[in-house]
Amino acid sequence: MNLWLILSLFTSILAVKDYLFKPCEQNGFCNRNKHYSKNVESSPYNINEINFNSEGNFISGIIHKSLPSRTVKLPFEISIIEGNFRFKMNENRQDINSIVNINRYDETPKWAFINTTNDQFIYKNKEIIYRDHKVAVQFNPVKFTFYYKGKPQLIINDKHFLNFEHQLLNDSDLLPFESTYNTNSDDFPDSKNDKLPLGRESIGLDFTLLEFNHLYGIPEHADSFSLKDTSNSEPYRLYNVDIFEYETNSKLPMYGSIPLLVTSKPEVSLGIFWVNSADTYIDINKGKDSSLVHFMSENGILEFIIIIEEKPQLVNYQYGKITGFSTLPNLFSLGYHQCRWNYNDEGDVLDIHSKFDQFEIPYDAIWLDIEYAENKKYFTWNKETFPNPEKMMSVLDRTGRNLIVIIDPHIKTGYQISDELLAKEITIKDSQNSTYFGHCWPGESVWIDTLNPNSQSYWNNNHLQFMKNNKNLHLWNDMNEPSVFNGPETSSPKDNLHFGNYEHRSIHNLYGLTYHESTYKSLINRNSNIRPFILTRSYFSGSQRTSAMWTGDNMSKWEYLKISIPMILTSNIVNFPFSGADVGGFFGNPSKELLTRWYQTGIFYPFFRAHAHIDSRRREPWVVGDPYTGYIRDAIRLRYKLLPVFYTSFYINSINGTPVIKPIYYENLDNGDIYDIDDEFFISDTGILVKPITDEAESKVNWIIPDDSIYYDFTNGVLSGVYKDREYGLGDIPMLLKGGSIIPMKLRYRRSSKLMKYDPYTIVIALDKDGKAYGELYVDDGESFNNDHAFIKFKFENKKFSYCIDGDYLFKLEKLIINGITVTNFKNNTIVDFDIDYHDEL
Ligand code: NOJ
């Protein structure tokens, strides 16, 4: 490795440097779209032709862009997909002599959607009518106004920011307010080699949201839950990058992108799904009465979907019908995961494994980072440190534990796998269509092109040979932005080529998804009846179907604990619930108090994993010593007690998209004060309300009660009387339970989730003002795709507890806890009568 490389490698692992990432001003397309939006006088886009097909499910037409010298014809389409408005606009380009596919990339839905069928609708008098929605179409200039509940809710191109950078025929083929900044070259220091073979090709569009002031979504950013006004700052950027030591409260891009922006007000919730996988910026301007959102992308066709519904849950449902819901996770993966970079060898792994039992702390998975493979050559084991991995896995398996190992998309040059990738021509290519070589953990590497359909069978074989029949072996896909240490913005050059000769520029934000989906298919190919577990760092719309994600390389500081909650809430409301942050913080060494509070927060992350950098000190739960170890043990055990709640919440999410951790505004849209709360949340619709302590030496919690229900103190998962202000010691986990809720729990300590399988349930009942309560439980074998299950609905009304079971699966009741009173005098699986005065405990 030459000195330059060593230096550049070294600098890339120091703190995040703003200069490594392009600000809008220096990013050609963003600069030009901002210039356009500031200077446009009147929109040059007019609908010239519009045809409604005879089946009544499709509009096609031509939009004219009027230039001084000619008219550019832009074909467009309107359809209704799963009950939502979909718009697409493209251009017919003239061929140029180039290796690059000159067509605008229009295959983002192929990766992001599971459904593309068109519903019927009515089009007459320039109005599109579907369900109880209406869209008024203005032709000159083009503008769409969306009506719902008799009122306009959204206007598109009201501000005339619609910008479709057409293929230039000559230098004067432009409108006076179109800029030429960085049209054919890139001034940004690290991107100077970008050849921009197709020149400028960006798109931009404005969305005016009427009477909406609280906007959310468009992850991934380490920022507040409620999106900020960007009028005087950088726009939010979506560009999947390996952002080492990211800063909090920042609009810089991070590892994943979901271009779904959501907003709510009483009676109306709305989603803008910007279907584009290229580099994207989003400007937000919050006015007194409305909000203006400006999406800008570097290339691709212009495509978006508008979802308008009565409630935010229904937006989740609609979006889920298009992009798919999360697959119900393998139950073990909802347990506790113990990771660090690295557990060094088999002895180390088995020692950690047995310490959990010695300290009576449950766990479900232990992880191996990049050092397990020989010289970071994935699909191999370092024979000195891991001579007998199968034996190690079988020891773990005895107590239901799993092993998760990392396989990244960069493949070291000079060994069998990379040789074969080269021979099969399934690597990412450079701008000249030769294999692209770059640097990552193993040194010089090539990258598998998982957009290439020929990659899959090869990847299947590698996984088969490596994973064999080890049923408790699962995978971690990291660095799949892709991270390239010597690439621009630590990623692949944008003019690299993928299958179909599409530029990397067009598909950048979905490469990570193609990689982890390819892993998923390989695991299904290995065993089609075990639900695979895959953790991915990079993601896109649709990733929720096959993977979990985490928020990458955070730090052992209080501010990172705090920001983890809005980040994970954001992921939940854009249908990617299986999310978590490194408990304890990746870089650095947490204080004992911080570590304790982090576990107490982490037990509510849908994905609950502790992880640490190679240079950080060991910090497994017993290392801190008592009383901290005791507090951490209690926290982890509480997660296990609540596993039925989490599993049921994931089940509900898998059928209708309800967030697993849910912002409190979802519970009461009429309460204008709770929309921006981002340090308190519900677990799904269960009524469990959580507000983790994320400040040092804090013992008070400022509860925000979303509605006028009774809320009970549920500290540490123990139901007591109606909640009052109280102190929370370091061993206390602040929780409330909403009156009217019934919670299924499993209270016995076991070493892993698998060993809890036959344990009976304790049903916790918190009565509402009328003495009623309801709840749900989903049970199945927790690991296969068999459909044997039971869905149980609990009810408490008229002093009588009852339940009904749909399906047939192991369900044993042990006791009820009603407003804090334990009741055991009933027979299993029968309806029972209680004669207790529930008011006693109020
Ligand atoms: C970067 C990941 O974010 C981190 O979690 C991991 O430990 C390192 N890569 C090494 O694989």
Residues whose N, C-alpha, C, O or C-beta is under 5 A from the ligand:
A	BS01	NOJ	W341 D369 I370 D478 G552 D553
